[in-house]
Amino acid sequence: MARHGWNSGARRWRFTALLGVGVAALALVLTLIHTLPGSAGSEAGTTRDGDKVHGTPSVPPAPKPEVGWGFTHTQYSADEGSAAAVERVERRLGEQSPPQIQHIMGWGADNPEPVKGRYDFEAMDRRIDFVRETGGTPVVTLCCAPDWMKGGEPGSDRTDWSQAALETAPDRAHYKDYAALAATVAKRYPDVRHFIVWNEFKGFWNDARARWDYEGYTELYNLVYKALKKVDEDIEVGGPYLVMDSLDPRQKEDASPTVRGSWGALDQRVLDAFDYWNKHKAGADFVVVDGSSYTKDDDLLPDEFAATEKFTAVSRWVRERTGDLPLWWAEYYVEPADGEDVRDEWSESHRVAVHASGLIAMARGGATSAFYWNPETEKGARCAGCLWTPTDRASGGRPLPMLGLLSRFGAEFPPGTGYESVAVAADDRANVRVLADERVVLVVNTLGRRISAGVDGKRFDMGPYEVTWLRR
């Protein structure tokens, strides 16, 4: 989607006092040696043993391709901050242990291989430690690529953190280098058993043909897939992580004639890319997509709740083509953002209600896993759509409404859930969204006013945009 927080914050250096002038001088000399003109770039802060097992990995159970409903760590998360706030988040997440995604470069992680054969996993180690502490299933997204793999300069001091640079795919000549990096990551974190290859086809657009370079992506995917399976054949690998863009339903150019609804029409170029990958992939343990309920023009058609039906349509289309492969939504969006990727126009109750409708729509389409892109901020009192308050102060790290929704949804509807139909009063069908299994019913009021709803043989009042759970 190209607009969601790509910045990694570069590197959040920890400055420590130098122990004496001699140490300072030695550090300066070493830095100068590594940054002389014509050198391979600074190796400061890097090591050669990137594949050395980090920390004390838990012994994971036999991996399953379905991991459930979780979230993605972004630039700021609860791995840093006040000890009290961090512990508060860890304790709250530990109650449900949701699956959690972390990218290997960007979104809170530093350049993992600034110089070929020299690694820096300090930030990545901290994120993996956090997931371990909460008992969650760690998932690694293999994106993005070190500068030297994509025409940039090597060196721990030369990483270009601009969006344009970060979203550049590795050169074809470095596909094997990237696969080797993926294998290094797998060896370093043996308890990570789920890997997603790349993110949103970043850098794989073919300008000359005005379409996705699906041949290039699939070549990279296959090399990474084989490299990971060589490390451990039980590692679960998935792709292609395409953005399932939709267009205005009246648009003809690039619009799919078959995958469409009142919410719009899928971009046929995306479907073509997916079909190529699906036909030519070396293998896959699960399939990954992402997308928004709104169109490329940020239109919610016919409204914000009905627009979520796109998730059902896309999920069913993908499932028809991939058979028994579990379907993951690596990202999903229901609220259009401004130019700075800020989504804060809705009230929190409105936001939670539309997200609940989106989760319902994905589940109805056959998805078993989805990850909320957590828009966490570093500091401040307000954090629209965040899972917890910022952890910069001891009072931070307190759960917010979106975390309550995701936690409950994940607990009530884990992979393997058998969904059941629910009776809804005729005059309420247009106003509520429901999802149920044999034990519980999730009900969402789609109106910004109070209603009296008749669901599953019960009559009850619901507040504006209320989300409620009924025991059966």
VENDARA-V800238 format. One record per residue. N is the residue number from 0. PHI is phi in whole degrees, -180 to 180 (* if undefined). OMEGA is omega as a letter, one per 30 degrees, with the letter a starting at -180 (NA if undefined). BURIAL is 1 if it has 24 or more other C-alpha atoms within 12 Angstrom, else 0. Layout:
# VENDARA-V800238
N:PHI:OMEGA:BURIAL / N:PHI:OMEGA:BURIAL
This chain:
# VENDARA-V800238
0:*:l:1 / 1:67:a:1 / 2:-117:a:1 / 3:-87:a:1 / 4:-8:l:1 / 5:-81:a:1 / 6:-68:a:1 / 7:-97:a:1 / 8:77:a:1 / 9:49:a:1 / 10:-127:l:1 / 11:-88:a:0 / 12:-67:l:0 / 13:-106:a:0 / 14:-83:l:0 / 15:-125:l:0 / 16:-66:l:0 / 17:-78:a:0 / 18:-88:l:0 / 19:98:a:0 / 20:-64:a:0 / 21:-63:l:0 / 22:-64:l:0 / 23:-61:a:0 / 24:-64:l:0 / 25:-62:l:0 / 26:-62:a:0 / 27:-64:l:0 / 28:-61:a:0 / 29:-63:l:0 / 30:-64:a:0 / 31:-63:l:0 / 32:-60:a:0 / 33:-81:a:1 / 34:-122:l:0 / 35:-63:l:0 / 36:-53:l:0 / 37:86:l:0 / 38:-77:a:0 / 39:-81:a:1 / 40:100:a:1 / 41:-64:l:1 / 42:-108:a:1 / 43:-58:l:1 / 44:81:a:1 / 45:-110:l:1 / 46:-137:l:0 / 47:-90:a:0 / 48:-95:a:0 / 49:-62:a:1 / 50:-90:l:1 / 51:-70:a:0 / 52:-58:a:0 / 53:-93:l:1 / 54:63:l:0 / 55:-121:a:0 / 56:-65:l:1 / 57:-72:l:0 / 58:-87:a:0 / 59:-75:l:0 / 60:-68:l:0 / 61:-55:a:0 / 62:-65:l:1 / 63:-121:a:1 / 64:-72:l:1 / 65:-106:a:1 / 66:-114:l:1 / 67:97:a:1 / 68:-107:a:1 / 69:-144:a:1 / 70:-150:l:1 / 71:-111:l:1 / 72:-75:l:1 / 73:-116:a:1 / 74:-54:l:1 / 75:-115:l:1 / 76:-150:a:1 / 77:-94:l:1 / 78:-81:l:1 / 79:-136:l:1 / 80:129:l:1 / 81:-60:a:0 / 82:-59:a:0 / 83:-66:a:0 / 84:-69:l:1 / 85:-61:l:1 / 86:-63:l:1 / 87:-63:l:1 / 88:-67:a:1 / 89:-59:a:1 / 90:-66:a:0 / 91:-67:l:1 / 92:-67:l:1 / 93:-63:l:0 / 94:-69:a:0 / 95:-120:a:1 / 96:52:a:1 / 97:-71:l:1 / 98:-66:a:1 / 99:-139:l:1 / 100:-100:l:1 / 101:-136:l:1 / 102:-78:a:1 / 103:-87:l:1 / 104:-152:a:1 / 105:89:l:1 / 106:53:l:1 / 107:100:l:1 / 108:-113:a:1 / 109:-84:l:1 / 110:-62:a:1 / 111:-75:a:1 / 112:-143:a:1 / 113:-61:l:1 / 114:-129:a:1 / 115:-54:l:1 / 116:83:l:1 / 117:-121:a:1 / 118:-120:l:1 / 119:-138:a:1 / 120:-113:a:1 / 121:-58:a:1 / 122:-68:l:1 / 123:-63:l:1 / 124:-57:a:1 / 125:-64:l:1 / 126:-68:l:1 / 127:-65:l:1 / 128:-59:a:1 / 129:-64:l:1 / 130:-63:l:1 / 131:-60:a:1 / 132:-63:a:1 / 133:-89:l:1 / 134:75:a:1 / 135:-78:l:1 / 136:-80:a:1 / 137:-79:l:1 / 138:-126:a:1 / 139:-112:l:1 / 140:-95:a:1 / 141:-82:l:1 / 142:-162:g:1 / 143:-113:a:1 / 144:-113:l:1 / 145:-56:a:1 / 146:-56:a:1 / 147:-68:l:1 / 148:-87:a:1 / 149:-135:l:1 / 150:90:l:0 / 151:-92:a:1 / 152:-91:l:1 / 153:-78:l:1 / 154:129:a:1 / 155:-69:l:1 / 156:-103:a:1 / 157:-123:a:1 / 158:-64:l:1 / 159:-93:a:1 / 160:-94:l:1 / 161:-67:a:0 / 162:-60:a:0 / 163:-60:a:0 / 164:-71:a:1 / 165:-63:a:1 / 166:-90:l:1 / 167:-93:l:1 / 168:-76:l:1 / 169:-63:l:1 / 170:-63:a:1 / 171:-57:l:1 / 172:-64:a:0 / 173:-111:l:1 / 174:-57:a:1 / 175:-67:l:0 / 176:-63:a:1 / 177:-69:l:1 / 178:-62:l:1 / 179:-66:l:1 / 180:-63:l:1 / 181:-59:l:1 / 182:-64:l:1 / 183:-61:l:1 / 184:-62:a:1 / 185:-64:l:1 / 186:-71:a:1 / 187:-71:a:1 / 188:-122:a:1 / 189:-66:l:1 / 190:-87:l:1 / 191:-86:a:1 / 192:-112:a:1 / 193:-129:a:1 / 194:-128:l:1 / 195:-105:a:1 / 196:-93:l:1 / 197:71:a:1 / 198:-141:l:1 / 199:55:l:1 / 200:57:a:1 / 201:-55:l:1 / 202:82:a:1 / 203:-108:l:1 / 204:-92:a:1 / 205:-99:a:0 / 206:-63:a:0 / 207:-62:a:0 / 208:-101:a:0 / 209:52:l:0 / 210:-155:l:0 / 211:-73:l:1 / 212:-82:a:1 / 213:-72:l:1 / 214:-66:a:1 / 215:-64:l:1 / 216:-61:a:1 / 217:-65:l:1 / 218:-63:l:1 / 219:-63:a:1 / 220:-56:a:1 / 221:-63:l:1 / 222:-65:l:1 / 223:-67:l:1 / 224:-56:a:1 / 225:-67:l:1 / 226:-66:l:1 / 227:-68:l:1 / 228:-67:l:1 / 229:-70:l:0 / 230:-66:a:1 / 231:-160:a:0 / 232:-65:l:0 / 233:-86:l:1 / 234:-63:l:1 / 235:-96:a:1 / 236:-127:l:1 / 237:-145:l:1 / 238:-164:g:1 / 239:-94:l:1 / 240:59:l:1 / 241:-83:l:1 / 242:-84:a:1 / 243:-84:a:1 / 244:-65:l:1 / 245:-124:a:1 / 246:-116:l:1 / 247:-56:a:1 / 248:-60:l:1 / 249:-86:a:0 / 250:-75:a:0 / 251:-101:a:0 / 252:-66:l:0 / 253:67:a:1 / 254:-88:l:1 / 255:-69:l:1 / 256:-80:a:0 / 257:-116:a:0 / 258:-97:a:1 / 259:-157:l:1 / 260:-169:l:1 / 261:-63:l:1 / 262:-78:a:1 / 263:136:l:1 / 264:-131:l:1 / 265:-66:l:1 / 266:-72:a:1 / 267:-62:l:1 / 268:-65:l:1 / 269:-70:l:1 / 270:-63:l:1 / 271:-63:l:0 / 272:-63:l:1 / 273:-63:a:1 / 274:-62:l:1 / 275:-64:l:0 / 276:-59:a:1 / 277:-62:a:1 / 278:-79:a:0 / 279:-108:a:0 / 280:-66:l:1 / 281:-71:a:1 / 282:163:l:1 / 283:-162:l:1 / 284:-100:l:1 / 285:-156:a:1 / 286:-117:a:1 / 287:-125:l:1 / 288:-135:l:1 / 289:-151:a:1 / 290:166:l:1 / 291:-118:l:1 / 292:-77:a:1 / 293:-90:a:1 / 294:-78:l:1 / 295:-62:l:1 / 296:-93:l:0 / 297:66:l:1 / 298:-95:l:1 / 299:-98:a:1 / 300:-116:f:1 / 301:-76:l:0 / 302:-158:a:0 / 303:-65:a:1 / 304:-82:l:1 / 305:-65:l:1 / 306:-62:a:1 / 307:-68:l:1 / 308:-62:l:1 / 309:-58:a:1 / 310:-61:l:1 / 311:-67:a:1 / 312:-63:l:1 / 313:-65:a:1 / 314:-58:a:1 / 315:-67:l:1 / 316:-62:a:1 / 317:-65:a:1 / 318:-62:l:1 / 319:-62:a:0 / 320:-92:a:0 / 321:-113:l:1 / 322:64:a:0 / 323:-86:a:0 / 324:-67:l:1 / 325:-60:a:1 / 326:-105:l:1 / 327:-114:l:1 / 328:-102:a:1 / 329:-70:l:1 / 330:-149:l:1 / 331:-152:a:1 / 332:-134:a:1 / 333:-125:a:1 / 334:-124:l:1 / 335:-58:a:1 / 336:-107:l:1 / 337:-85:a:0 / 338:-65:l:0 / 339:-100:l:0 / 340:66:l:0 / 341:-95:l:0 / 342:-122:a:1 / 343:-142:a:0 / 344:-82:a:0 / 345:-86:l:0 / 346:-71:a:0 / 347:-65:l:1 / 348:-66:l:1 / 349:-63:a:1 / 350:-61:a:1 / 351:-63:a:1 / 352:-64:a:1 / 353:-69:l:1 / 354:-64:l:1 / 355:-60:l:1 / 356:-65:l:1 / 357:-65:l:1 / 358:-63:l:1 / 359:-60:a:1 / 360:-64:l:1 / 361:-65:l:1 / 362:-62:l:1 / 363:-63:l:1 / 364:-82:l:1 / 365:105:l:1 / 366:-71:l:1 / 367:-118:a:1 / 368:-146:l:1 / 369:-153:a:1 / 370:-127:l:1 / 371:-78:l:1 / 372:-79:a:1 / 373:-77:a:1 / 374:-84:a:1 / 375:-66:l:1 / 376:-109:a:1 / 377:-74:a:1 / 378:-155:l:1 / 379:111:a:0 / 380:-94:a:0 / 381:-115:a:0 / 382:-153:a:1 / 383:-61:l:1 / 384:76:a:1 / 385:-74:l:1 / 386:-85:l:1 / 387:-150:l:1 / 388:-71:a:1 / 389:-53:a:1 / 390:-97:a:1 / 391:-76:a:1 / 392:-133:a:0 / 393:-62:l:0 / 394:-84:a:0 / 395:-81:l:1 / 396:75:a:1 / 397:-89:a:1 / 398:-63:l:1 / 399:-112:a:1 / 400:-53:a:1 / 401:-65:l:1 / 402:-66:l:1 / 403:-61:l:1 / 404:-64:a:1 / 405:-63:a:1 / 406:-64:a:1 / 407:-67:l:1 / 408:-61:l:1 / 409:-64:a:1 / 410:-74:a:1 / 411:-82:a:1 / 412:-125:l:1 / 413:-72:l:1 / 414:-53:a:1 / 415:95:l:0 / 416:-63:l:1 / 417:-97:a:0 / 418:-83:a:1 / 419:-125:l:0 / 420:-74:a:0 / 421:-132:l:1 / 422:-77:l:0 / 423:-125:l:1 / 424:-55:a:0 / 425:-54:a:0 / 426:-79:l:0 / 427:-107:a:1 / 428:-60:a:0 / 429:-80:a:0 / 430:-107:a:1 / 431:-128:l:1 / 432:-119:a:1 / 433:-135:l:1 / 434:-148:a:1 / 435:-147:l:1 / 436:-122:a:1 / 437:-72:a:0 / 438:-110:a:0 / 439:-147:l:1 / 440:-127:l:1 / 441:-96:a:1 / 442:-125:a:1 / 443:-123:l:1 / 444:-86:a:1 / 445:-89:a:1 / 446:-107:l:1 / 447:-85:l:0 / 448:-147:l:0 / 449:-71:l:0 / 450:-138:l:0 / 451:-110:a:0 / 452:-105:l:1 / 453:-113:a:1 / 454:-135:l:1 / 455:55:l:1 / 456:79:a:0 / 457:-117:l:0 / 458:-118:a:0 / 459:-154:l:0 / 460:-87:l:0 / 461:-131:l:1 / 462:-76:l:0 / 463:-55:l:1 / 464:54:a:1 / 465:-74:l:1 / 466:-115:a:1 / 467:-134:a:1 / 468:-121:l:1 / 469:-115:l:1 / 470:-84:a:0 / 471:-99:NA:0
